[in-house]
C-alpha cells in the first residue's frame, strides 16, 4: 500500500501525505509500507506511535520524531530492512515497550537488531541509555551539536545593559553572570532563570542588568543548563563584551537641596540637608539597610549592586 486515504467526514481518523493519524493528530496509526520514501519526519504534536506503525517499511532509511513524542509504543519498526538512522528531538526518552523491532535480512525470515545511529538532543544521551526499552541501544546514541548560543546587547545606558537571547532546545534553566574583567575572575553579579525565562518572555529572553558604572566594559557570560535531579549539564555557553555609555550619573552629587548618594572605598555614603529616611536593597530585592540620615551616613557594604532610596530619591549604586 502506497498511501492511505480517509473521507473528510471520518470521525476517528485523518491522513497527512498518505500517512494515517487519529482525528486529533496526536497519534500516528500507520505508515504505508509501500510509500517508497527513504526519509520521514513525524509531524509536531504527535505524542504516540501505534504498535508496529512502521511495519514492513523496507524503503525507510531515516525517521525523525518531534519533541512532542512521549510514547513509541511496542516495536514500532517491525520487519524493517534499510533503517539506519533514528532522530529523537525530545530530551526526555519516550516510552518504548520491548524494543524498536527487528529487521529482516534481504526479505528473508532472518532478523537483526537495529544497529544504526540514534540521534538525541545535546545533554540527553545519558538519560536515554538508562531508560526502559532503550538500554538495548546504549552504544548507538549520538548527541546532536548544541545550537549556537549568541546573546546580544540590545540597549546600553550609563548604568544598565539589556541582554537578549533565544531559548536553547532542552534547557531547563539559564544563568547570566556579569564580570568586571575579561578573565572572568571578578564576578560582579549572577542571575538565574527557569526554562521559560521567568519573569521574562518565553519566545526570546532578555534581561536588563542595572547599577553598572558609566563608560565601563563588562563581560557577560550566559549559560544554558539542563537540570536532572542533582546533575547539571551545560548545553551552551557564551561570553560577550559590553560597555555602558556616557559619564557617571547615578553616583554624582545631586543638587544641594536633595540627598547625595555615592559609593566610595567599599561604602555607600549618603549626605542630606535634613533628616531623611533611607533604605538600601540588594539585587535580590532584600532590604539590607534601613534607617535615617541627618547630614551624613556611611554604610560598609560587600561588593555588588544596590538600589538606594533616600527620601524621594532613588539611585542604582555599584560597590567595588
Secondary structure in CASP SS format (residue, H / E / C, confidence):
PFRMAT SS
TARGET T0000
AUTHOR 0000-0000-0000
METHOD secondary structure of the structure
MODEL  1
X C 1.00
X C 1.00
X C 1.00
X C 1.00
X C 1.00
X C 1.00
X C 1.00
X C 1.00
X C 1.00
X C 1.00
X C 1.00
X C 1.00
X E 1.00
X E 1.00
X E 1.00
X E 1.00
X C 1.00
X C 1.00
X E 1.00
X E 1.00
X E 1.00
X E 1.00
X C 1.00
X C 1.00
X C 1.00
X C 1.00
X E 1.00
X E 1.00
X E 1.00
X E 1.00
X C 1.00
X C 1.00
X C 1.00
X C 1.00
X C 1.00
X C 1.00
X C 1.00
X C 1.00
X E 1.00
X E 1.00
X E 1.00
X C 1.00
X C 1.00
X C 1.00
X C 1.00
X C 1.00
X C 1.00
X E 1.00
X E 1.00
X C 1.00
X C 1.00
X C 1.00
X C 1.00
X C 1.00
X C 1.00
X C 1.00
X C 1.00
X C 1.00
X C 1.00
X C 1.00
X C 1.00
X E 1.00
X E 1.00
X E 1.00
X E 1.00
X C 1.00
X C 1.00
X C 1.00
X C 1.00
X C 1.00
X E 1.00
X E 1.00
X E 1.00
X E 1.00
X C 1.00
X C 1.00
X C 1.00
X C 1.00
X C 1.00
X E 1.00
X C 1.00
X C 1.00
X C 1.00
X C 1.00
X E 1.00
X E 1.00
X E 1.00
X E 1.00
X C 1.00
X C 1.00
X C 1.00
X C 1.00
X C 1.00
X C 1.00
X E 1.00
X E 1.00
X E 1.00
X C 1.00
X C 1.00
X C 1.00
X C 1.00
X C 1.00
X E 1.00
X E 1.00
X C 1.00
X C 1.00
X C 1.00
X C 1.00
X C 1.00
X C 1.00
X E 1.00
X E 1.00
X C 1.00
X C 1.00
X C 1.00
X C 1.00
X E 1.00
X E 1.00
X E 1.00
X E 1.00
X C 1.00
X C 1.00
X C 1.00
X C 1.00
X H 1.00
X H 1.00
X H 1.00
X H 1.00
X H 1.00
X H 1.00
X C 1.00
X C 1.00
X C 1.00
X C 1.00
X H 1.00
X H 1.00
X H 1.00
X C 1.00
X C 1.00
X C 1.00
X E 1.00
X E 1.00
X E 1.00
X C 1.00
X C 1.00
X C 1.00
X C 1.00
X C 1.00
X C 1.00
X C 1.00
X C 1.00
X E 1.00
X E 1.00
X E 1.00
X E 1.00
X E 1.00
X C 1.00
X C 1.00
X C 1.00
X C 1.00
X E 1.00
X E 1.00
X E 1.00
X E 1.00
X E 1.00
X C 1.00
X C 1.00
X C 1.00
X C 1.00
X C 1.00
X C 1.00
X C 1.00
X E 1.00
X E 1.00
X E 1.00
X E 1.00
X E 1.00
X E 1.00
X E 1.00
X C 1.00
X C 1.00
X C 1.00
X C 1.00
X C 1.00
X C 1.00
X C 1.00
X E 1.00
X E 1.00
X E 1.00
X E 1.00
X E 1.00
X E 1.00
X E 1.00
X E 1.00
X C 1.00
X C 1.00
X C 1.00
X C 1.00
X C 1.00
X C 1.00
X C 1.00
X C 1.00
X C 1.00
X C 1.00
X E 1.00
X E 1.00
X E 1.00
X E 1.00
X E 1.00
X C 1.00
X C 1.00
X C 1.00
X C 1.00
X C 1.00
X C 1.00
X C 1.00
X E 1.00
X E 1.00
X E 1.00
X E 1.00
X E 1.00
X E 1.00
X E 1.00
X E 1.00
X E 1.00
X E 1.00
X E 1.00
X E 1.00
X C 1.00
X C 1.00
X E 1.00
X E 1.00
X E 1.00
X E 1.00
X E 1.00
X E 1.00
X E 1.00
X E 1.00
X E 1.00
X E 1.00
X E 1.00
X E 1.00
X E 1.00
X C 1.00
X C 1.00
X C 1.00
X C 1.00
X C 1.00
X C 1.00
X C 1.00
X C 1.00
X C 1.00
X C 1.00
X C 1.00
X C 1.00
X C 1.00
X C 1.00
X C 1.00
X C 1.00
X E 1.00
X E 1.00
X E 1.00
X E 1.00
X E 1.00
X C 1.00
X C 1.00
X E 1.00
X E 1.00
X E 1.00
X E 1.00
X E 1.00
X C 1.00
X C 1.00
X C 1.00
X C 1.00
X E 1.00
X E 1.00
X E 1.00
X E 1.00
X E 1.00
X E 1.00
X E 1.00
X C 1.00
X C 1.00
X C 1.00
X C 1.00
X E 1.00
X E 1.00
X E 1.00
X E 1.00
X E 1.00
X E 1.00
X E 1.00
X C 1.00
X C 1.00
X E 1.00
X E 1.00
X E 1.00
X E 1.00
X E 1.00
X C 1.00
X C 1.00
X C 1.00
X E 1.00
X E 1.00
X E 1.00
X E 1.00
X E 1.00
X E 1.00
X E 1.00
X C 1.00
X C 1.00
X E 1.00
X E 1.00
X E 1.00
X E 1.00
X E 1.00
X E 1.00
X E 1.00
X C 1.00
END
